[in-house]
Amino acid sequence: MSVKIEDVYRMHMNDIYRYLHRLTGDIGAAEDLTQDTFIRAFRYLDVKKDGVVRPWLFKVAYHAFIDWYRKRKRVGLTVLRDAYAETSEERQDPEDHVLHKELWETFEQVISQFPWKQRHALLMFYAHQLSYEEIAEVLDISLADVKSAIYRGRQKLRVNWRSEDHEQ
């Protein structure tokens, strides 16, 4: 059974774009990197025989982002802003909308200070629901490193959220 790039593109383009937009914080860069991701994927899709394409695409997108980042030497990581926008559109209750928005903004502010491994692991885990194994494959790190990054990131989130509550 051969996998068609058109089908892969249709199924995963939005997720890859949102992921890259969160990493870059730039719509144009995310569009370019999404296109670059699928061009790279097209070259090697016939090699991908196991049929598990989604985590592999995130890995290709991650490497495209790293290349882009190295060229520009800057990053504007805006974690989960788009995820908030997607879910908030479904919310009818204005109070729920405001509370949810505040939660995402706090999360975004807190996580932006984390080391890259924790930031990326938490982003992939919470925003894209990737498994630990898939995250390890995308970031090209061990499963133990993923578990550690997520565990430590959660600890930092708890501490930072508590300090945020005390400041207010």
N, C-alpha and C positions, 0 to 999 in steps of 0.2 A: 504494500500500500504506500503510495507516494504522497507526500505532503505538499500541498500547493501553497505558494507564498501568498497568493491572494487571500486564501482562507485564513492563514496565520495572521496576516495583516488585519483583516476585518475583525478577528477575534481578540487581538491583543493590542491594537494600535492605541486605543484610549488609555489603557493601563500604563503602557510604556510612556506615552506622552505625559500623563499626570505625574508619573514618577520623575521623569526628566525635568518637568516644570518645577517640581518641588526642589530638586537638587540645584537647578540653575537660578530660579527666581526670575526667569526671563522667558517670555512667551516665544519670541523669535528663536532664541537659542534652543528651547525645548522642541520647537518644530523642526529645526535643522538637525538636531541630535536624534529625533525620532526617525527622520528620513535616513540619516546615516546608520542608525541601528538596523533598519530593515534592509538597507543596501548590503550591510555586512552580513546580515542573516541570510539573505538571498544567496550569497556566495557559498555558504556552508550548510544550507538547509538539507541538501541531499545527503550530507554526511551524518546528520542527526537522525539516526535510524530507530532510536528507542521510542519516539513519539512524544516525549516529554519536552515540550517546546517552551512553555511559559517561563520556568525558572531560567532556562538557557537564554531567552530573550532579555530578561532582566540583567543577566550577566553581560550580554553584548551591549545593552544600554549603559550599564555601569562603566564598562571599559570605554565606550564612546564619550561618556561624561568625563572620565579621568583624562582622556586625551585632550578634550576641550578645555578642561580646567588647567592642565599643564601649559597649554598655549596662552591662556589669559592670565594665569597667576592670581586669580581672584575667584571668590565664590560668594553668591548671595543666596544662601540656603533658606528657603521659606517653607518650613516643614508643615505639611498638612493644611495649608491655606485652601487648596483646591478641594481636598477631601471635605473640609468644612462646607465649602460653597455647594458641593454636590448634595450633601445630606441636609443642609439647611433649607434648600429649595423644597424639600419634601415636607418640611415642618409647617403646620398651619398656625400653631399657637405662637403669638408674638413673644410671650414671656419665655417659652421654651427655646425659641430662636435666639434670643439675647443671651440666655444662659449657656447655650451650646456654643455660641460665638465666643463668649468670654473664656470658656474652657479651652477651645482650640487656640485662641490667642495666647493664653498662658502656657499651654503645652508648647506652642511654637517658640515662644520666648525662652522657655527653660531649655528645651532640647537643642536650640541653636548654639548653646555654650558647650555642649558635650563633645568629647573626642569623636573623630570621624567614624570609627568602628561602631561606637554606641549609637551615634546619630543615625547611621545607615541601617543598622540592625533594627532599631526601634521603628524607623520609618517603614521598612519592608514588612516588619511583623504586624504593626498596627494599621498602617494605611493600605497595605496591599495583601495582607493575610497570607504571606509566604510562610512556609514551615521553616523550622530551624535548619533542616537539611538543605532546603532551597536557598536560604540566605547564605549558608556556608558556601554553596556552589557559586552563587552570584558574586560574593565578596572574595572568593578564593581564599577562605580561611577555614580552620578546622571547626567541626561541630562544637567542640568544647569552647572555642573562642566566641562563637555565636551565643552560646548559652551564657557565658560569662558576661559578654557585652550587654545582653538583654537584662540579665540579673542586676548588674551594676547600674545600668541605665534606669531601671525601675527604682532602685534604691535612691539614686540621685533625684529622680522625679519626686519621690515621697518627701525627701528632705527639702527640696526646693519649694514644693507646694506648701509644706508646713510653714516655711519661712515667709512665703508670700501671704499666707493667711495671717501671720502674726504682724506683718507690716501694715496691714489694712485695719 
